[in-house]
Amino acid sequence: MVWYVVDGMDGSGKTTAADMLASELRSRGRRVLMISHPNTDTLVGRLEQGFLHGDSKLDVILSTLFYIGDVMHSLAVMRGRRRYDYDDVVFVRYSMAVAYLPDGACRKADRAVRLLLPTPDVAVLVDVEPETAIGRIFDRGDELEMFETVERLTAIRDRMIGISEGWVVLDNNGGPEGLADGIRSKVLGRS
């Protein structure tokens, strides 16, 4: 089994990239399980998502705690008996979520995550300019989450780039064709 993680800031195109990756893998005859975070199929994922719409310190803390629970649940699913049903597992969001923490906590949390949590076989960071991301967020028409402003996305992007050592970074400023090419050449060329 190959475990892929597709991560990036809000509006970067994580889900689009993960869908493209899963589709490409399936076209090669692979059985793929894709799990997105927050995983709204679970109670912990729904609670996590609910707290993302607040902006208080308590909302940040609770959304973070529920995110950790959500990811732990997904890891258990991936490693459980169903693992034999799939050739590949794709997570949408994983450890880059530490970039949503304040500057001082981000690098410490990244080090802790790298020590405590399993490392994916292939980690993909979908990168995009914050202005492009916020435009996509507005185009979705969803209620804005606490981190979805140009200023916050700029800081989050900077932190993500700062901790992306060992990740495949895909530029998603140019549209779907460039993203699909990057998945085929940079991501699947590595696996």
C-alpha positions as CSV (number, residue, x, y, z in Angstrom):
1,M,0.0,0.0,0.0
2,V,1.2,3.5,-0.9
3,W,0.1,6.3,1.4
4,Y,-0.2,9.7,-0.1
5,V,-0.9,13.0,1.7
6,V,-2.1,16.0,-0.2
7,D,-1.9,19.2,1.9
8,G,-2.0,22.9,1.5
9,M,-3.7,26.0,2.8
10,D,-7.4,26.7,2.4
11,G,-8.2,27.4,-1.3
12,S,-5.0,25.9,-2.6
13,G,-6.7,23.1,-4.5
14,K,-5.9,20.2,-2.2
15,T,-9.2,18.3,-2.9
16,T,-8.8,19.0,-6.6
17,A,-5.3,17.6,-6.6
18,A,-6.3,14.6,-4.4
19,D,-9.2,13.8,-6.8
20,M,-6.8,14.1,-9.8
21,L,-4.3,11.8,-8.0
22,A,-6.9,9.2,-7.1
23,S,-8.3,9.3,-10.6
24,E,-4.9,8.8,-12.1
25,L,-4.2,5.9,-9.7
26,R,-7.5,4.3,-10.5
27,S,-6.8,4.6,-14.2
28,R,-3.7,2.5,-13.5
29,G,-5.9,-0.2,-11.9
30,R,-5.2,0.7,-8.3
31,R,-7.9,0.5,-5.6
32,V,-7.9,3.9,-3.8
33,L,-9.3,5.0,-0.4
34,M,-9.5,8.8,-0.1
35,I,-10.1,10.4,3.3
36,S,-10.6,14.2,3.7
37,H,-10.1,16.2,6.9
38,P,-12.3,17.3,8.4
39,N,-14.0,14.0,7.7
40,T,-17.6,14.9,8.0
41,D,-18.6,11.2,7.9
42,T,-17.4,11.0,11.6
43,L,-18.6,12.9,14.7
44,V,-15.2,14.2,15.5
45,G,-14.8,15.5,12.0
46,R,-18.2,17.3,12.2
47,L,-17.2,18.8,15.5
48,E,-13.9,19.9,14.1
49,Q,-15.6,21.6,11.2
50,G,-18.1,23.4,13.4
51,F,-15.4,25.0,15.5
52,L,-13.6,26.2,12.3
53,H,-16.3,28.9,11.8
54,G,-15.6,30.6,15.2
55,D,-12.7,32.9,15.8
56,S,-12.0,32.8,19.5
57,K,-9.0,31.2,21.2
58,L,-11.3,28.4,22.4
59,D,-12.5,27.8,18.9
60,V,-8.9,27.5,17.7
61,I,-8.0,25.1,20.5
62,L,-11.1,22.9,20.1
63,S,-10.8,22.8,16.3
64,T,-7.2,21.8,16.7
65,L,-8.0,19.0,19.3
66,F,-10.8,17.7,17.1
67,Y,-8.5,17.8,14.1
68,I,-6.0,15.6,15.9
69,G,-8.7,13.2,16.8
70,D,-10.0,13.2,13.2
71,V,-6.5,12.4,11.9
72,M,-5.9,9.7,14.5
73,H,-9.2,8.1,13.5
74,S,-8.1,8.1,9.8
75,L,-4.8,6.6,10.7
76,A,-6.6,3.8,12.5
77,V,-8.9,3.2,9.5
78,M,-5.8,3.1,7.2
79,R,-4.0,0.6,9.4
80,G,-7.0,-1.4,10.3
81,R,-8.3,-4.6,8.6
82,R,-9.6,-2.6,5.6
83,R,-6.1,-1.8,4.6
84,Y,-6.1,-5.0,2.5
85,D,-9.0,-3.6,0.5
86,Y,-6.9,-0.8,-1.0
87,D,-3.6,-0.4,-2.9
88,D,-3.4,3.3,-2.1
89,V,-4.7,5.7,0.6
90,V,-4.9,9.4,-0.1
91,F,-5.3,11.8,2.9
92,V,-6.5,15.3,2.1
93,R,-4.8,17.3,4.9
94,Y,-2.4,15.9,7.4
95,S,0.6,17.4,9.2
96,M,0.7,20.8,7.4
97,A,-2.2,21.8,9.7
98,V,0.5,22.9,12.2
99,A,1.1,25.9,9.9
100,Y,-2.3,27.2,11.2
101,L,-0.7,27.6,14.6
102,P,1.0,30.8,15.6
103,D,4.6,31.3,14.4
104,G,6.2,30.2,17.7
105,A,4.2,27.0,17.9
106,C,4.4,25.9,14.3
107,R,8.0,24.6,14.1
108,K,7.7,23.0,17.5
109,A,4.5,21.3,16.5
110,D,6.0,20.2,13.2
111,R,9.0,18.6,15.0
112,A,6.6,16.8,17.4
113,V,4.4,15.6,14.5
114,R,7.4,14.3,12.6
115,L,8.5,12.4,15.7
116,L,5.1,11.1,16.8
117,L,3.0,10.5,13.7
118,P,3.8,8.1,10.8
119,T,5.4,9.6,7.8
120,P,3.5,9.2,4.5
121,D,5.2,7.5,1.5
122,V,4.5,10.6,-0.6
123,A,3.7,14.0,0.8
124,V,2.4,16.7,-1.6
125,L,2.1,20.4,-0.8
126,V,-0.3,22.2,-3.1
127,D,1.0,25.8,-3.2
128,V,-0.9,28.9,-4.5
129,E,-0.7,32.6,-4.0
130,P,-3.0,33.8,-1.1
131,E,-4.9,36.1,-3.4
132,T,-5.7,33.2,-5.7
133,A,-6.7,31.1,-2.7
134,I,-9.1,33.7,-1.2
135,G,-10.7,34.1,-4.7
136,R,-11.4,30.4,-4.8
137,I,-12.7,30.4,-1.3
138,F,-15.2,33.2,-2.2
139,D,-16.2,31.4,-5.4
140,R,-17.1,28.3,-3.3
141,G,-19.8,30.4,-1.6
142,D,-19.2,28.6,1.7
143,E,-19.2,30.3,5.1
144,L,-15.7,31.6,5.8
145,E,-13.6,29.8,8.3
146,M,-11.4,31.6,10.9
147,F,-8.2,31.4,8.9
148,E,-9.7,32.6,5.5
149,T,-8.3,36.1,5.1
150,V,-5.5,37.2,2.7
151,E,-3.4,38.2,5.7
152,R,-3.8,34.9,7.6
153,L,-3.4,32.8,4.4
154,T,-0.1,34.7,3.6
155,A,1.3,33.8,7.1
156,I,0.1,30.2,6.8
157,R,1.6,29.8,3.3
158,D,4.9,31.2,4.6
159,R,4.9,28.7,7.5
160,M,4.0,25.8,5.2
161,I,6.8,26.6,2.8
162,G,9.2,26.8,5.8
163,I,8.4,23.3,6.9
164,S,8.0,21.6,3.5
165,E,11.4,19.9,3.4
166,G,10.9,16.5,1.9
167,W,7.6,17.4,0.4
168,V,6.7,17.5,-3.3
169,V,5.6,21.1,-3.9
170,L,3.1,21.6,-6.7
171,D,2.4,25.1,-8.0
172,N,-1.4,25.5,-8.5
173,N,-1.5,29.1,-9.7
174,G,-1.7,28.0,-13.4
175,G,-4.8,25.9,-13.4
176,P,-5.9,22.3,-13.6
177,E,-3.7,21.3,-16.6
178,G,-0.5,22.3,-14.8
179,L,-1.6,20.6,-11.6
180,A,-2.4,17.4,-13.4
181,D,1.0,17.4,-15.2
182,G,2.7,18.0,-11.8
183,I,0.8,15.0,-10.3
184,R,1.8,12.7,-13.1
185,S,5.5,13.8,-13.3
186,K,6.4,14.9,-9.8
187,V,4.1,12.8,-7.6
188,L,3.6,9.6,-9.5
189,G,7.1,9.7,-11.0
190,R,8.3,9.3,-7.4
191,S,6.1,6.5,-6.3
